[in-house]
Amino acid sequence: MPLYDQIIDAIMKAIETNRLQEGDKLPTEMELSKEFGVSRPTVRNALLRLANQGYLVRVRGNGTFVTKPKLEQESVQFIESYNQEMKAKGLVPKTQVLEFRAIPCDDRIASKLDIRPDDKVIRLTRLRYATPYYEEQPVLLTTVYLPYNEASAILSCDLENTSLYETLERQGITICKAERELEIKLVYGKAAKLLEVPKGSPAHFISSVGYDQSGKPMEYSESFYPAGRNKFIIRINR
């Protein structure tokens, strides 16, 4: 095993057993080189590899600190539930439902769902978590709007423990296509408080319209992914 791998294994074991926790400062390169009996370039190689994987952050003039790796999100490319995506990454998803009720529609949401402004919609707001990295800090705040006339039956369903897409499919509604826009927004007010980030923190913001088998818009969502906890992977083939 290369010497830098031994250092990586030792630091990772300390993180996994909570001997090193988020925010903890690591010893200096000189101190680590003496502890492991290796050269400083070998230590630097190990620290850079862990930083590239998202486990450490190196602050010029201040040292190296333990952090949490950003979650890799692929939701801009595929139509799948959050639960499916997290389980595929070996993580355990958790959901907290903040609001789930029928409300009067406004012009903006009506235009997204191609319904009349005086129609009702179902509004579902949730915080999403991912164990073990983000068991207590949310990685996502999302609000979904559904046309009440087509989806009212889901109001009696448990959407903390069941996927929205799976629930809709049981009602005969399958989201087959989606159009999504990704941009960066600064988070303030209630959203910042719910996401447990400082006011003015950057977040990846995705707005999405989902269409059923017939091409009818059946879902409009707005989602905030704190930039410090998420990164998006876009794969392109030629």
QUINOR-V545804 format. One record per pair of residues at least 12 apart in sequence whose ideal C-beta (glycine too) atoms are under 8 Angstrom apart, sorted by the first residue. I is the first residue (numbers start at 1). J is the second residue. D is the distance in Angstrom with one decimal. If there is no record, write none. Layout:
BEGIN
((I,J,D) (I,J,D))
END
This chain:
BEGIN
((3,36,7.4) (3,38,4.9) (3,42,5.0) (4,38,7.8) (4,42,5.2) (4,43,7.7) (4,45,4.5) (4,46,4.1) (4,49,6.9) (5,46,7.7) (6,36,6.8) (7,32,6.9) (7,36,5.6) (7,38,7.2) (7,42,7.2) (7,43,6.3) (7,46,3.8) (7,47,8.0) (8,46,5.0) (8,49,6.2) (8,50,6.1) (10,36,7.5) (11,26,7.4) (11,46,7.3) (11,50,6.2) (11,55,7.6) (11,56,7.8) (12,50,7.5) (12,55,7.1) (15,55,6.4) (15,66,6.2) (20,66,5.1) (21,66,6.3) (22,66,5.5) (22,67,6.1) (22,68,5.7) (23,65,6.3) (23,66,6.6) (23,67,7.9) (24,65,6.7) (24,66,4.7) (25,63,5.1) (25,64,7.1) (25,65,5.4) (26,47,7.5) (26,56,7.1) (26,63,6.8) (26,64,4.5) (26,65,7.0) (26,66,7.1) (28,63,7.0) (29,43,4.8) (29,44,5.9) (29,47,7.3) (32,47,8.0) (47,64,5.7) (51,64,7.5) (53,69,6.2) (54,67,6.9) (54,68,7.2) (54,69,3.0) (54,70,5.3) (55,67,6.8) (55,68,7.9) (55,69,5.8) (68,133,5.1) (68,134,6.9) (68,229,7.1) (69,133,6.4) (70,228,7.4) (70,229,6.0) (70,230,5.6) (70,231,4.4) (71,89,7.6) (71,91,7.7) (71,130,6.0) (71,133,6.9) (71,134,7.2) (71,139,5.6) (71,229,6.3) (71,230,5.2) (71,231,7.4) (72,89,7.1) (72,231,6.1) (72,232,7.8) (72,233,5.1) (73,85,7.6) (73,204,7.7) (73,225,6.4) (73,230,5.3) (73,231,7.0) (73,232,5.0) (73,233,7.0) (74,232,7.4) (74,233,5.3) (74,235,8.0) (75,180,7.8) (75,206,7.1) (76,180,5.7) (76,182,5.7) (76,206,6.9) (76,232,5.9) (76,234,6.5) (77,233,7.9) (77,234,6.6) (77,235,6.8) (79,165,7.8) (79,175,5.9) (79,176,7.5) (79,177,7.5) (79,178,5.5) (79,210,7.3) (80,165,7.4) (81,163,3.9) (81,164,6.7) (81,165,4.6) (81,166,6.6) (82,95,7.6) (82,128,5.5) (82,140,7.1) (82,163,7.5) (83,95,7.9) (83,163,4.9) (84,163,7.1) (86,130,5.2) (91,130,4.5) (91,131,6.4) (91,132,7.5) (91,133,7.1) (92,130,7.1) (92,131,4.1) (92,132,7.6) (93,128,6.7) (93,129,7.1) (93,130,6.0) (93,131,7.9) (94,128,7.3) (94,129,4.1) (94,130,7.4) (94,131,6.5) (94,135,7.3) (95,126,5.4) (95,127,7.3) (95,128,5.7) (95,129,7.5) (95,159,7.1) (95,160,4.9) (95,161,7.5) (96,126,6.4) (96,127,4.4) (96,128,8.0) (96,129,7.5) (96,138,7.8) (96,160,6.8) (97,124,7.2) (97,125,7.5) (97,126,5.4) (97,159,5.8) (97,160,5.1) (98,125,4.4) (98,126,6.4) (98,127,6.5) (98,194,7.4) (99,123,6.0) (99,124,6.9) (99,125,4.2) (99,143,7.9) (100,122,7.5) (100,123,7.6) (100,124,5.1) (100,125,7.6) (100,155,7.1) (100,159,6.5) (101,122,7.2) (101,123,6.4) (101,155,7.5) (102,120,5.0) (102,121,7.1) (102,122,5.5) (102,123,7.8) (102,148,5.3) (102,152,7.2) (102,155,6.9) (103,120,6.8) (103,121,6.3) (103,122,7.8) (103,123,5.2) (104,118,7.6) (104,120,6.2) (104,121,8.0) (105,117,5.8) (105,118,7.1) (105,119,5.1) (105,120,6.3) (105,121,4.7) (109,121,5.9) (109,145,5.1) (109,220,6.3) (112,145,7.2) (112,209,5.7) (112,217,6.6) (112,220,4.0) (113,145,6.6) (113,146,7.9) (113,147,5.3) (113,209,7.9) (113,217,5.0) (113,218,7.6) (113,220,5.6) (114,216,7.1) (114,217,5.2) (115,147,5.4) (115,149,7.9) (119,147,6.8) (119,148,6.7) (119,149,6.8) (120,148,3.9) (120,149,7.7) (121,145,4.9) (121,146,6.3) (121,147,6.2) (121,148,5.6) (122,145,7.0) (122,146,4.4) (122,147,7.8) (122,148,5.6) (122,151,5.8) (122,152,7.1) (122,154,7.0) (122,155,6.5) (123,143,6.5) (123,144,7.5) (123,145,5.8) (124,143,7.0) (124,144,4.5) (124,145,7.9) (124,146,7.3) (124,159,6.5) (124,164,7.1) (125,141,7.6) (125,142,7.2) (125,143,4.5) (125,144,7.8) (126,141,7.7) (126,142,5.7) (126,143,8.0) (126,144,7.9) (126,159,7.2) (126,160,8.0) (127,140,7.2) (127,141,5.8) (127,194,6.2) (127,195,7.9) (128,140,4.0) (128,141,7.8) (128,142,6.8) (134,229,6.2) (137,196,5.6) (137,229,6.9) (138,194,7.0) (138,195,5.6) (138,196,6.7) (138,226,7.8) (139,225,6.7) (139,226,7.0) (139,229,5.0) (139,230,6.1) (140,223,6.0) (140,224,7.1) (140,225,5.5) (140,230,7.6) (141,191,6.0) (141,194,5.5) (141,195,5.4) (141,223,6.9) (141,224,4.6) (142,221,5.9) (142,222,7.1) (142,223,4.0) (142,224,7.5) (143,221,6.6) (143,222,5.2) (143,223,7.6) (144,164,6.6) (144,219,6.1) (144,220,7.3) (144,221,4.5) (145,219,7.3) (145,220,4.6) (145,221,7.2) (146,168,8.0) (146,218,6.6) (146,219,5.8) (147,218,6.6) (150,173,6.7) (150,218,6.5) (151,168,6.8) (151,171,6.8) (151,173,6.7) (151,218,7.2) (153,171,5.3) (154,167,5.3) (154,168,6.8) (154,171,6.3) (168,218,7.4) (168,219,7.8) (173,212,5.6) (173,218,5.7) (174,212,6.2) (174,213,5.8) (175,210,4.0) (175,211,7.0) (175,212,6.5) (175,218,6.5) (175,219,6.0) (176,211,6.3) (176,212,6.4) (176,213,5.5) (177,210,7.3) (177,211,4.5) (177,215,7.6) (178,208,5.3) (178,209,6.6) (178,210,4.6) (178,211,7.0) (179,208,7.0) (179,209,5.1) (179,211,7.9) (180,206,5.6) (180,207,7.0) (180,208,4.3) (180,209,8.0) (181,206,6.9) (181,207,5.0) (181,208,7.6) (182,204,6.4) (182,205,7.3) (182,206,5.3) (182,232,7.0) (183,204,7.9) (183,205,5.3) (184,202,5.6) (184,203,7.2) (184,204,6.5) (184,205,6.8) (184,227,7.2) (185,202,7.5) (185,203,5.8) (185,205,4.2) (185,224,7.2) (186,200,5.1) (186,201,6.8) (186,202,6.0) (186,203,7.4) (187,199,7.3) (187,200,7.3) (187,201,5.2) (187,202,7.6) (187,203,4.9) (187,224,6.1) (187,226,7.4) (188,200,6.5) (191,203,8.0) (191,224,5.8) (195,224,6.5) (195,226,5.4) (197,226,5.2) (197,228,7.2) (201,226,6.4) (201,227,7.2) (201,228,7.2) (202,226,8.0) (202,227,4.3) (203,224,4.4) (203,225,5.9) (203,226,5.2) (203,227,5.7) (204,224,7.5) (204,225,4.2) (204,227,6.1) (204,230,6.0) (204,232,6.3) (205,222,7.3) (205,223,7.1) (205,224,5.8) (205,225,7.7) (206,221,7.7) (206,222,7.6) (206,223,4.8) (206,225,7.2) (207,220,7.6) (207,221,7.1) (207,222,5.2) (207,223,7.8) (208,220,7.1) (208,221,4.9) (208,223,7.5))
END
